[in-house]
Amino acid sequence: MQLHAWIGPRGSGTAELSMHIPPLDTVGLKTTETGITAVHYICDTAGAAQLKWNRDDTDCRAIYVFDPATVTDKGIEILYVDPITRRSNPNGPAGFRPPFGWMNDPNGFCYHDGCFHLFYQFNPTSLAWDRMHWGHAVSKDLYTWTDLPVILFPDPAFPGDGGAFSGSSWPAEGAGLDLFFTHHRHGADEVEVQCRARTSDLVGIDAEPEVLIDARPADARERMDFRDPFITRGPDGRLYMVLAGRNRAEALLFLYRQAEDESWDYQGVLYSEPRFGGVAAECPVLLPFGDPQDAGTSWLLIFSLLGSRSKVKNRRNVTLALVGRFDGVQFTPDLERELDHGPHFYAFQACNSPEGIIGLGWVANWSELHAGKKLESGMTWPRQLALLDAPDGSRQLSVLPYRIPGDGPTLDIAANDEPVAIPAADILEIKLSIPKGNDPLHMTLGGDIDLDLILSERSLIYRCADMDQRELDVPFTGVGGVRVLLHHGTLEIFDQAGEWSSTLACAFYGKTSHINIAVSGKAQMSVAARSV
C-alpha cells in the first residue's frame, strides 16, 4: 500500500500526519515547508490504519491510498478531501473531471497497450491554479475513467516554483511511457527547461526527471514562454519535439530533432503566427494523417494562443488547427480553421489511435478565470479529427464528437414553444434538423439548467444562469444539422459535417434529473438521454 497526502503547517511550525497500522509503530509524516506539500508513505503490512492530524497546527488538504499492483484496474481510494479542494462535480461517467482539486491542460494524452492515458495539469491543494502536478487517469472507452496516482510532482529543489507544466508522452524503450514536460522554475537563470521522466509501471516514475533542453534558442523572447514539448515521429523516422513560445512580434513554434545519442538538436522555427502580435503559443500538437514517412501524408498542426483577442469573433485565447506538409524542417499549411468557436475551449491535445486522431480540450478560458470567475473545469467530450474531401473538391478538417455511449430513451420532438420533459441522464445528445427558410432557432433548456441558445446564420447567442448574454460568430449557414451534447457543466455544439463547434461552460454539475426543452421555428429535434 502507498499513501499520498498534501499537508502544510498553520503558521511557522511543523505539520504532521500520523499513521498507525498495528502491530507497527506509529509513523509521523512531517513537513516544515511553507505552503502545502506532498508527503508519501509506503507500507507492506496489511490491516486497518488510523490517520490523525491536529487541525490547529496541520492543514491537511487531501489523502488517498493505492496498491501499485492493482491501481490501474481499481484506481486510488480517497480517504479525505478538505472542503477547500472538494469539487461538486468529481470524476464520473461522461466528460473527464479530476477527483478533487483544480485542473487545466490535458497532457501526455495517448493510446498505449489497449488503453487511453490522460495526464493533466493538476493542483490537488485547492480549486485554484497553483504549483502544478501531473494528474493521471486511464480509460478503455474514453467515457469511464479510472483515477490513478499523481505521477509528476513539483521539484522540492525549487520551493515556490510553478511545478511540472504541460507536455506529452511517447512509448518508452522496453515498457511504459516517457513523459516530456516543462519544469517552470521561479527565480532561475532559465525559467523554463524541458525534461523527461520515465514510468515503466505507468504508476510512478522510475527516477528523478532529467533535463533535456536547458536553454531556449535565440529566436525565443528572453526568459519567457518556452514550453509544452510535444513529441512526434518525423518523416525520416526520428523523433521530433515541438515547443511553443514567442518573440516580441509573433507567436512561435520551435522544432528540435533527436540525435542518435538521444540529445536534441535545434532545427529552427517550425511555424510562426504574426496576426495576434507577440502573444505566446502554447500546447502544440503535430500529428500525421497516416504514415509519417510517406511523402504524400498530410500533417495536423494545432496550437493555442495565450492572450490573443479576436474582436470580430468576440473571443479570447483562440486555438488554431492547420493541415499541411511537414518535411522535417518546416510546416507548410494548406488549410486552416479555428478548432472551436466557443468561449470555453483551450489547450487541445490529440493522439493517433486505432480509430484515427482523437483528442480533447480544457473547458475553460484564462481570461475569465483571471477576471475572478469560479469554474470547476473539466475536459471536453473526446473528438475525432478526420481529413475529408469537400463537395467542391477541396479538403476539409472535420471535428466531431467521439461515439456517445450508454442506454436510454430517444425522443423525437417537433418544434414548439411548449417545454418537453427529458428523462434523467449522464449525457444528453440533441440532434436538430433546421430547414431552409427557418427563423433563427431558439432553444431553451429549463429545470436543472437555465440556458438559452439562439442560432442563426453566422451567429450563436447564448445566455446561461450565471453569465451575461453573449453573441459569437460561428460559420453556420442557417440550414442543416446540428448536434448538441450536454454533460456535467459543459455544452458542446457541433455542425453535423464537423465544420465547426462551440464549447460553453455552464453552472450545472452532475447528472441531469429534470430538464425541459423548447424549440421555436420549423426545426425537428431528436433527444437521446444517455445513462452510462
Secondary structure, DSSP 8 states (H G I E B T S, - for coil): -EEEEEEEESSSS-EEEEEE-TTS--EEEEE--SS-EEEEEE----S--EEE--TTTEEEEEEEEE-TTTHHHH--EEEEE-TTT--SS-S-SSS---SSSEEEEEEEEEEETTEEEEEEEEETTSSS--SBEEEEEEESSSSS-EEEEEEE---TTSTT--EEEEEEEEE-SSSSEEEEEEEE-TTSSSSEEEEEEEESSSSS-SS--EEEE-S--TTS-TTS-EEEEEEEE-TTSSEEEEEEEE-SSSEEEEEEEE-TTS-EEEEEEEEEE-TT-S-EEEEEEEEESS-TT-TT--EEEEEEEET-EETTTTEES-EEEEEEEE-SS-EEEEEEEES--SSS-EEEEEEEETTEEEEEEES--HHHHHTT------B---EEEEEEE-TTS-EEEEEEE-----B--EEEEEEEEEEEEE--BSEEEEEEEE-TT---EEEEEEES--EEEEEETTEEEEEETTS--EEE-----SSEEEEEEEETTEEEEEETTSS-EEEEE-S--S-B-SEEEEEEEEEEEEEEEEB-
